Amino acid sequence: MKLSKMPLHWQIFIGLISGVILAVASRLLHFEPVVTEQVALLGTVFLRALKMIIVPLIVSSIISGVTGLGDAENFGRLALKTFTYYIMTSIFAILTGLILVNLIKPGIGANFGFHQIPQHIDTSAATFKDTLLRIIPTNPFASMVKGDILPTIFFSLLFGFFITRAPQPYRQQLSDFFQGVFEVMMKLTHFIILFAPIGVFALIAKIIAQTGLQAFIPLFKYMITVILGLVVHATITLPLIIYLLGGISPLKHFKAMSVALMTAFSTSSSSATLPLTIDAAENNAGVSNKISSFVLPLGATVNMDGTALYECVAAIFIAQVYGIHLSFLQQLVVVVTALLASIGAAGIPMAGLVMITIILKAVGLPLEGIGLILAVDRILDMLRTSVNVWSDSCGTVLIAKSEGEGGLKVLSGKS
C-alpha cells in the first residue's frame, strides 16, 4: 500500500513510532542536538500552523454554530447540556484520581532531593474570581491577537446570539459570512492535517531526545498512579457514559477520533488539536456542524478531565512526599479546587503544571513541590491532553444524540 493511500491515523502512528526510534538512537549514538534542533524544526512549523488557525476557527465556528441554533431556547438548552456534561465528567475524573492516590500512596516512603521551583513557572496563578473576570474581554480583538481563548469564546457566543436578534437582511448576511469563513477555515485545516505525520514524528523525537528514560525511574509509582487514573477514566468511565446514555459505540467513536487523539498526544495542546477534533467529529463521527462548533471550542478551553485528575493526584502526592497529612476536608478542598483550576487552565502544553500552584496554595502545601514532578510532567501532559480531547469528543457525540441527530456514524446499531 502506498503511504499516500494509507489512512491518516496509520500514517500518524508510523510517524510517532519513527520519532521514538530516532530519539532513542540519537541518545545512544550521541547526536541529540540534531534531533532537538534540526528535526524539531519540522514539529515547530506544524505546531505554528495549527496555532495559526485556532482563533479564526474558534470565532467562525462558534458564531456559525450559534446562528444555526436559531432561538434562545435552543441556545440555552445546548449550553445547559454542555456544561452539565463537562462538570459531571470532571468530577468523575477527580474522584478517580483521589481514590487511586489514597490507595496506592505513591509518595509514602519516597526519598527525593527537594528542588526549588523553576523560574519559568508562574506561582502567582490567577484566582477563580480573576478567571471569571478574564472571561469578559475589555477588548475582544486584543484577546484574539493574544490568543486568549476564554474571552474570545465569550465574545463569539454573544456576537453569534445577537446576530440571530438582528433584523433582515443583516441577520442572513452575517450568518452567511461567518458560515463562509468557517468553511474556508475547514479547508485550510484539511490542508494542514496532511502534514500531521511529519509534525508528530518531529515533536515526539524532540521530547524523547530531551528527556530520555532515566528521569522516569524515581517517579515510577507516581506516574503509574496518574496513568492508571487516566486509563480508568478514558476506557471505563467515559465509554460507559456514552454507551449507557447515548447508545454510542466507544470503539467506533475511538476509531473516528484516532487522528485527533494522536495529534493531542504529540502536541500536548487541546487548543492546537481543536481543528482536527472538529474535523473528525463532523466527518468521521457524523456530528453536525451546529453541535460540534458549539461544544468542542468550549471543551478545548473549559473541559479538562485529564488535567483535573492529574492536579488532584499531583497535589496529594506532594503532600505524601513531605509527610503532610491531608484531612478529609482538605482533600475535599483539593477536589473542588482541582475542578475550578481545570476550568481555568489553558489548552496549551504544561498548563496543568502552572495551575497546580492554585491547589498547593489552597491546602498550604509548599510550592517547591512542583520541582518533584517536573521531570516526568511532559509525558504525563501528553497523556492527560489526549484524555481531555477524548472527553470533549465523547460529550459532543452524546449531546448530538440527545439533540436527535440520526446521522451519527458511531451508534452501536449502525455499521
Secondary structure per residue as TSV (DSSP state, phi and psi in degrees):
chain	resnum	aa	ss	phi	psi
A	1	M	-	360.0	130.0
A	2	K	-	-67.3	146.5
A	3	L	G	-60.3	-37.4
A	4	S	G	-67.0	-22.9
A	5	K	G	-91.2	-11.7
A	6	M	S	-70.7	140.6
A	7	P	-	-53.2	144.2
A	8	L	H	-60.4	-37.1
A	9	H	H	-65.7	-30.0
A	10	W	H	-74.2	-36.4
A	11	Q	H	-60.7	-43.1
A	12	I	H	-66.4	-40.2
A	13	F	H	-62.1	-42.6
A	14	I	H	-62.5	-41.2
A	15	G	H	-61.8	-40.7
A	16	L	H	-63.0	-49.3
A	17	I	H	-64.0	-40.8
A	18	S	H	-62.7	-37.8
A	19	G	H	-64.5	-41.4
A	20	V	H	-62.5	-44.8
A	21	I	H	-61.6	-45.1
A	22	L	H	-62.6	-41.8
A	23	A	H	-64.7	-44.1
A	24	V	H	-63.1	-42.8
A	25	A	H	-62.7	-38.0
A	26	S	H	-66.1	-33.3
A	27	R	H	-76.8	-35.2
A	28	L	H	-71.0	-37.9
A	29	L	T	-101.8	4.9
A	30	H	T	60.9	48.4
A	31	F	-	-126.2	39.2
A	32	E	H	-55.9	-39.7
A	33	P	H	-58.3	-31.8
A	34	V	I	-62.5	-39.9
A	35	V	I	-75.5	-47.3
A	36	T	I	-74.7	-14.3
A	37	E	I	-114.4	-60.0
A	38	Q	I	-74.0	-54.4
A	39	V	I	-65.3	-39.5
A	40	A	H	-61.0	-22.2
A	41	L	H	-60.1	-35.3
A	42	L	H	-63.2	-41.4
A	43	G	H	-66.2	-38.6
A	44	T	H	-62.9	-42.2
A	45	V	H	-62.1	-44.4
A	46	F	H	-62.7	-43.7
A	47	L	H	-65.5	-40.3
A	48	R	H	-64.8	-36.6
A	49	A	H	-64.3	-40.2
A	50	L	H	-65.7	-44.7
A	51	K	H	-63.8	-31.4
A	52	M	H	-57.9	-34.8
A	53	I	H	-98.6	-2.1
A	54	I	H	-61.5	-56.2
A	55	V	H	-64.5	-51.4
A	56	P	H	-62.4	-30.9
A	57	L	H	-69.5	-44.3
A	58	I	H	-61.9	-48.4
A	59	V	H	-61.3	-49.9
A	60	S	H	-69.1	-37.1
A	61	S	H	-70.8	-42.6
A	62	I	H	-67.5	-46.0
A	63	I	H	-63.8	-44.4
A	64	S	H	-67.2	-34.4
A	65	G	H	-66.9	-43.8
A	66	V	H	-68.1	-41.4
A	67	T	H	-65.4	-29.1
A	68	G	H	-72.4	-20.9
A	69	L	H	-71.3	-27.6
A	70	G	-	91.6	-89.9
A	71	D	S	-106.8	173.5
A	72	A	H	-65.6	-31.7
A	73	E	H	-63.7	-45.5
A	74	N	H	-62.8	-42.3
A	75	F	H	-60.6	-48.6
A	76	G	H	-64.1	-41.5
A	77	R	H	-62.6	-45.4
A	78	L	H	-66.6	-39.7
A	79	A	H	-63.5	-42.2
A	80	L	H	-63.1	-46.2
A	81	K	H	-61.0	-42.8
A	82	T	H	-62.9	-50.8
A	83	F	H	-71.9	-31.4
A	84	T	H	-62.0	-45.0
A	85	Y	H	-62.5	-46.5
A	86	Y	H	-60.2	-47.0
A	87	I	H	-66.9	-42.9
A	88	M	H	-60.5	-49.3
A	89	T	H	-70.4	-32.9
A	90	S	H	-65.2	-41.0
A	91	I	H	-64.4	-43.1
A	92	F	H	-57.7	-43.1
A	93	A	H	-64.5	-45.0
A	94	I	H	-63.8	-43.7
A	95	L	H	-64.6	-36.1
A	96	T	H	-60.6	-47.3
A	97	G	H	-63.4	-40.3
A	98	L	H	-62.5	-44.4
A	99	I	H	-63.6	-46.4
A	100	L	H	-66.9	-41.3
A	101	V	H	-69.1	-27.1
A	102	N	H	-81.1	-27.1
A	103	L	H	-78.9	-47.9
A	104	I	H	-79.8	-33.3
A	105	K	-	50.7	61.8
A	106	P	T	-65.6	-22.0
A	107	G	T	-90.9	-11.5
A	108	I	T	-70.7	125.0
A	109	G	T	81.0	-1.6
A	110	A	-	-72.0	141.8
A	111	N	-	-120.4	103.6
A	112	F	-	-122.6	153.0
A	113	G	-	-84.7	125.2
A	114	F	-	-78.2	138.0
A	115	H	-	-117.9	147.9
A	116	Q	-	-68.9	150.5
A	117	I	-	-64.3	136.2
A	118	P	-	-61.1	149.5
A	119	Q	T	-64.3	-29.0
A	120	H	T	-81.2	-4.6
A	121	I	S	-86.6	126.9
A	122	D	-	-83.6	108.7
A	123	T	S	-82.7	-10.3
A	124	S	S	-95.8	56.7
A	125	A	-	-64.7	149.6
A	126	A	-	-66.2	146.5
A	127	T	-	-78.5	169.9
A	128	F	H	-63.3	-36.4
A	129	K	H	-62.2	-42.5
A	130	D	H	-62.3	-39.0
A	131	T	H	-62.9	-42.6
A	132	L	H	-62.9	-41.9
A	133	L	H	-67.6	-35.0
A	134	R	H	-68.0	-21.4
A	135	I	H	-61.6	-33.9
A	136	I	S	-92.0	109.6
A	137	P	-	-78.2	138.6
A	138	T	S	-78.3	-25.6
A	139	N	S	-142.8	99.0
A	140	P	H	-60.4	-32.1
A	141	F	H	-71.2	-34.7
A	142	A	H	-65.7	-38.7
A	143	S	H	-62.4	-40.7
A	144	M	H	-65.3	-41.5
A	145	V	H	-63.1	-40.2
A	146	K	H	-79.0	-8.5
A	147	G	T	72.9	27.1
A	148	D	-	-82.6	104.6
A	149	I	H	-75.8	-41.7
A	150	L	H	-57.1	-52.9
A	151	P	H	-65.9	-29.6
A	152	T	H	-64.2	-42.8
A	153	I	H	-64.9	-44.1
A	154	F	H	-59.6	-47.6
A	155	F	H	-63.8	-41.5
A	156	S	H	-64.3	-40.6
A	157	L	H	-60.7	-47.7
A	158	L	H	-64.4	-44.5
A	159	F	H	-62.3	-45.2
A	160	G	H	-62.6	-41.2
A	161	F	H	-63.5	-42.3
A	162	F	H	-81.0	-12.1
A	163	I	H	-62.6	-38.9
A	164	T	T	-69.2	-15.2
A	165	R	T	-96.8	-7.7
A	166	A	S	-74.3	152.1
A	167	P	-	-74.6	159.3
A	168	Q	T	-75.6	149.0
A	169	P	T	-90.6	2.8
A	170	Y	H	-65.3	-36.3
A	171	R	H	-58.0	-49.4
A	172	Q	H	-69.0	-38.4
A	173	Q	H	-62.9	-45.3
A	174	L	H	-68.6	-40.4
A	175	S	H	-60.7	-45.6
A	176	D	H	-65.1	-37.9
A	177	F	H	-62.1	-50.6
A	178	F	H	-71.7	-30.7
A	179	Q	H	-64.9	-39.0
A	180	G	H	-64.9	-42.0
A	181	V	H	-61.7	-41.8
A	182	F	H	-62.7	-42.3
A	183	E	H	-62.9	-40.1
A	184	V	H	-64.6	-41.7
A	185	M	H	-64.1	-35.7
A	186	M	H	-69.5	-35.8
A	187	K	H	-62.3	-42.6
A	188	L	H	-64.5	-38.9
A	189	T	H	-60.8	-44.8
A	190	H	H	-59.0	-37.8
A	191	F	H	-65.9	-44.6
A	192	I	H	-67.4	-34.5
A	193	I	H	-59.9	-30.0
A	194	L	T	-58.6	-26.2
A	195	F	T	-96.1	5.6
A	196	A	H	-57.6	-43.4
A	197	P	H	-57.7	-40.0
A	198	I	H	-68.4	-43.4
A	199	G	H	-62.8	-44.1
A	200	V	H	-63.2	-43.3
A	201	F	H	-54.4	-48.5
A	202	A	H	-70.8	-40.4
A	203	L	H	-65.7	-44.9
A	204	I	H	-65.3	-42.2
A	205	A	H	-60.0	-42.7
A	206	K	H	-63.8	-45.8
A	207	I	H	-61.0	-50.1
A	208	I	H	-67.9	-37.2
A	209	A	H	-64.8	-33.7
A	210	Q	H	-78.0	-43.9
A	211	T	H	-90.2	-33.4
A	212	G	T	66.2	-162.9
A	213	L	T	-114.6	-17.1
A	214	Q	G	-67.5	-24.3
A	215	A	G	-69.0	-19.9
A	216	F	G	-79.6	-22.5
A	217	I	G	-60.5	-54.1
A	218	P	G	-68.2	-15.6
A	219	L	G	-109.5	24.7
A	220	F	H	-61.2	-48.0
A	221	K	H	-64.2	-37.5
A	222	Y	H	-64.1	-45.5
A	223	M	H	-61.7	-43.6
A	224	I	H	-60.8	-39.9
A	225	T	H	-63.3	-47.2
A	226	V	H	-64.3	-47.3
A	227	I	H	-63.2	-41.8
A	228	L	H	-62.1	-41.7
A	229	G	H	-62.4	-44.0
A	230	L	H	-63.7	-40.1
A	231	V	H	-65.1	-44.6
A	232	V	H	-60.1	-45.5
A	233	H	I	-66.3	-41.6
A	234	A	I	-78.2	-31.6
A	235	T	I	-106.3	-11.7
A	236	I	I	-120.5	-59.6
A	237	T	I	-62.9	-57.1
A	238	L	H	-64.9	-44.1
A	239	P	H	-59.7	-39.3
A	240	L	H	-63.4	-39.6
A	241	I	H	-62.2	-49.3
A	242	I	H	-74.5	-26.6
A	243	Y	H	-77.5	-46.2
A	244	L	H	-74.0	-37.8
A	245	L	H	-89.6	-25.4
A	246	G	H	-125.0	-4.7
A	247	G	-	63.8	29.6
A	248	I	B	-97.2	135.9
A	249	S	-	-77.5	114.6
A	250	P	H	-59.7	-38.2
A	251	L	H	-66.8	-44.6
A	252	K	H	-62.7	-39.9
A	253	H	H	-68.8	-39.2
A	254	F	H	-61.0	-44.0
A	255	K	H	-61.9	-39.6
A	256	A	H	-64.5	-33.1
A	257	M	T	-99.2	7.1
A	258	S	H	-58.7	-40.0
A	259	V	H	-63.0	-46.4
A	260	A	H	-64.0	-38.9
A	261	L	H	-67.7	-41.4
A	262	M	H	-69.0	-33.9
A	263	T	H	-68.3	-39.9
A	264	A	H	-60.6	-41.0
A	265	F	H	-61.6	-41.8
A	266	S	H	-81.1	-31.1
A	267	T	H	-92.3	-21.1
A	268	S	-	57.2	31.2
A	269	S	-	-141.7	112.0
A	270	S	H	-70.3	-28.3
A	271	S	H	-69.8	-44.6
A	272	A	H	-65.3	-29.0
A	273	T	H	-81.9	-13.3
A	274	L	H	-51.6	-45.1
A	275	P	H	-57.4	-40.3
A	276	L	H	-71.9	-33.8
A	277	T	H	-65.3	-45.0
A	278	I	H	-62.4	-45.1
A	279	D	H	-60.0	-45.6
A	280	A	H	-67.7	-40.7
A	281	A	H	-63.2	-39.4
A	282	E	H	-81.0	-48.3
A	283	N	H	-86.5	-29.9
A	284	N	T	-99.8	-41.1
A	285	A	S	-90.9	-19.1
A	286	G	-	86.4	18.8
A	287	V	-	-77.2	142.1
A	288	S	-	-71.9	155.9
A	289	N	H	-61.4	-32.9
A	290	K	H	-57.6	-40.9
A	291	I	H	-82.2	-50.3
A	292	S	H	-63.5	-37.9
A	293	S	H	-72.8	-15.6
A	294	F	H	-94.8	-47.6
A	295	V	H	-77.5	-45.0
A	296	L	H	-69.5	-44.8
A	297	P	H	-59.6	-37.8
A	298	L	H	-63.8	-44.8
A	299	G	H	-62.2	-37.4
A	300	A	H	-65.1	-15.4
A	301	T	H	-110.5	-39.1
A	302	V	H	-114.3	-11.8
A	303	N	-	-105.7	98.0
A	304	M	-	-125.1	68.4
A	305	D	H	-58.5	-49.8
A	306	G	H	-62.7	-40.3
A	307	T	H	-66.2	-42.0
A	308	A	H	-62.5	-44.0
A	309	L	H	-61.4	-47.1
A	310	Y	H	-60.4	-44.4
A	311	E	H	-62.6	-39.6
A	312	C	H	-63.4	-49.2
A	313	V	H	-63.7	-44.5
A	314	A	H	-62.5	-42.2
A	315	A	H	-64.5	-44.6
A	316	I	H	-72.1	-34.2
A	317	F	H	-59.8	-45.5
A	318	I	H	-62.0	-41.2
A	319	A	H	-61.8	-42.3
A	320	Q	H	-63.6	-40.6
A	321	V	H	-62.3	-41.3
A	322	Y	T	-80.6	-4.1
A	323	G	T	73.6	25.6
A	324	I	-	-97.0	120.2
A	325	H	-	-83.6	127.1
A	326	L	-	-100.7	123.7
A	327	S	-	-69.6	172.4
A	328	F	H	-58.6	-42.1
A	329	L	H	-64.4	-41.2
A	330	Q	H	-65.6	-38.4
A	331	Q	H	-68.4	-31.6
A	332	L	H	-65.5	-38.7
A	333	V	H	-61.6	-40.0
A	334	V	H	-60.4	-43.4
A	335	V	H	-62.1	-50.0
A	336	V	H	-65.5	-43.7
A	337	T	H	-67.1	-37.3
A	338	A	H	-62.3	-38.2
A	339	L	H	-63.7	-48.2
A	340	L	H	-67.5	-40.4
A	341	A	H	-65.6	-36.9
A	342	S	H	-67.3	-32.1
A	343	I	H	-67.3	-37.4
A	344	G	H	-83.9	-8.2
A	345	A	-	-71.9	137.0
A	346	A	-	-76.3	153.7
A	347	G	S	-84.6	54.0
A	348	I	S	-127.7	162.6
A	349	P	T	-56.6	138.4
A	350	M	T	67.8	12.2
A	351	A	H	-62.2	-38.0
A	352	G	H	-62.7	-33.5
A	353	L	H	-65.9	-37.4
A	354	V	H	-69.8	-43.0
A	355	M	H	-70.9	-19.4
A	356	I	H	-66.7	-19.5
A	357	T	H	-60.3	-31.0
A	358	I	H	-62.3	-44.2
A	359	I	H	-67.7	-43.9
A	360	L	H	-60.6	-40.6
A	361	K	H	-66.0	-38.8
A	362	A	H	-63.1	-33.2
A	363	V	T	-111.7	11.5
A	364	G	T	73.6	29.7
A	365	L	-	-90.0	149.6
A	366	P	-	-67.3	133.6
A	367	L	G	-67.6	-23.8
A	368	E	G	-64.4	-14.1
A	369	G	G	-61.6	-21.4
A	370	I	H	-61.0	-31.2
A	371	G	H	-61.7	-23.8
A	372	L	H	-68.2	-36.1
A	373	I	H	-102.0	-0.2
A	374	L	G	-63.1	-36.3
A	375	A	G	-60.8	-32.8
A	376	V	G	-110.7	9.3
A	377	D	H	-66.3	-33.8
A	378	R	H	-62.4	-46.3
A	379	I	H	-67.0	-37.2
A	380	L	H	-69.5	-33.0
A	381	D	H	-62.2	-40.6
A	382	M	H	-62.0	-42.1
A	383	L	H	-71.3	-44.5
A	384	R	H	-70.0	-30.6
A	385	T	H	-64.8	-40.1
A	386	S	H	-60.5	-40.2
A	387	V	H	-67.4	-38.8
A	388	N	H	-57.3	-48.9
A	389	V	H	-67.0	-39.7
A	390	W	H	-60.5	-42.7
A	391	S	H	-65.5	-42.3
A	392	D	H	-56.7	-45.9
A	393	S	H	-68.5	-37.3
A	394	C	H	-62.9	-42.5
A	395	G	H	-63.1	-36.5
A	396	T	H	-65.1	-47.6
A	397	V	H	-70.0	-33.4
A	398	L	H	-66.4	-44.1
A	399	I	H	-67.9	-38.4
A	400	A	H	-59.8	-42.3
A	401	K	H	-64.3	-41.3
A	402	S	H	-67.4	-22.9
A	403	E	T	-87.5	4.8
A	404	G	T	83.9	20.1
A	405	E	-	-76.1	114.6
A	406	G	T	-91.1	-4.1
A	407	G	T	-92.3	11.9
A	408	L	-	-64.6	135.8
A	409	K	S	-91.2	-0.5
A	410	V	-	-112.0	12.7
A	411	L	B	-70.5	144.0
A	412	S	T	-59.7	-34.1
A	413	G	T	-86.6	4.9
A	414	K	-	-118.5	151.6
A	415	S	-	-82.5	360.0
